Amino acid sequence: MPQIKISPDRCKGCELCVQACPQQILGMSRKINKKGYFYAEVVEQPRCIGCRLCCIACPDVAIEMKVHGTMYHYFAY
């Protein structure tokens, strides 16, 4: 089962990951991060299909995904 981890302090709340998710498992938190933004959060983890579109869409590289214990890195910043 895919596991999504979002770093709240790296997220600027652009919602690109929320729009990119075909399963609509991501949503915006009602909490504010250290930068003053509402950040993305995982709403329904079990519905994740591991497509990694949220990771690709995130301009801040705030989303990590593990599928069967394998960590996928798309950008080496």
C-alpha positions as CSV (number, residue, x, y, z in Angstrom):
1,M,0.0,0.0,0.0
2,P,1.4,3.4,-0.9
3,Q,2.2,5.8,1.9
4,I,2.2,9.5,1.4
5,K,4.1,11.9,3.7
6,I,3.6,15.6,3.3
7,S,6.0,18.1,5.0
8,P,3.7,20.8,6.3
9,D,6.5,23.4,6.7
10,R,7.6,23.0,3.1
11,C,4.1,23.3,1.7
12,K,2.9,26.8,0.5
13,G,-0.7,25.8,0.0
14,C,-0.8,26.1,-3.8
15,E,-3.3,23.1,-4.0
16,L,-1.6,21.7,-7.2
17,C,-1.3,18.3,-5.5
18,V,-5.0,18.3,-4.5
19,Q,-6.0,19.0,-8.1
20,A,-3.6,16.5,-9.6
21,C,-4.8,13.5,-7.5
22,P,-7.2,11.3,-9.5
23,Q,-8.5,9.6,-6.3
24,Q,-9.0,13.0,-4.5
25,I,-7.4,11.7,-1.3
26,L,-5.6,15.0,-0.6
27,G,-7.2,18.1,0.9
28,M,-6.2,21.3,2.6
29,S,-5.7,21.5,6.3
30,R,-7.4,24.0,8.5
31,K,-4.1,24.5,10.4
32,I,-1.5,27.0,9.4
33,N,2.2,26.1,9.0
34,K,5.2,28.2,10.1
35,K,5.2,30.2,6.8
36,G,1.5,31.2,7.4
37,Y,-0.1,28.9,4.7
38,F,-2.8,26.3,4.9
39,Y,-1.0,23.1,3.9
40,A,-2.0,20.0,2.1
41,E,-2.8,16.8,4.0
42,V,-3.8,13.2,3.3
43,V,-7.5,12.8,3.8
44,E,-8.1,9.2,2.7
45,Q,-4.9,7.2,2.6
46,P,-6.4,3.8,1.9
47,R,-7.7,5.0,-1.5
48,C,-4.2,6.0,-2.8
49,I,-3.3,4.0,-5.9
50,G,0.4,5.1,-5.9
51,C,0.3,7.1,-9.1
52,R,2.7,9.7,-7.7
53,L,1.0,12.6,-9.5
54,C,0.9,14.6,-6.3
55,C,4.7,14.3,-5.9
56,I,5.3,15.4,-9.5
57,A,2.9,18.3,-9.2
58,C,4.3,19.7,-6.0
59,P,6.6,22.7,-6.9
60,D,8.0,22.7,-3.3
61,V,9.0,19.0,-3.2
62,A,6.9,18.7,0.0
63,I,5.5,15.3,-0.8
64,E,7.2,11.9,-0.4
65,M,5.8,8.6,-1.3
66,K,6.8,5.1,-0.4
67,V,5.4,2.1,-2.3
68,H,6.1,-1.3,-0.8
69,G,9.0,0.2,1.2
70,T,10.6,1.9,-1.8
71,M,11.1,5.6,-1.6
72,Y,10.7,7.5,-4.9
73,H,12.7,10.7,-5.4
74,Y,11.8,12.7,-8.5
75,F,14.0,15.8,-8.0
76,A,17.4,16.0,-6.2
77,Y,17.3,19.5,-4.7
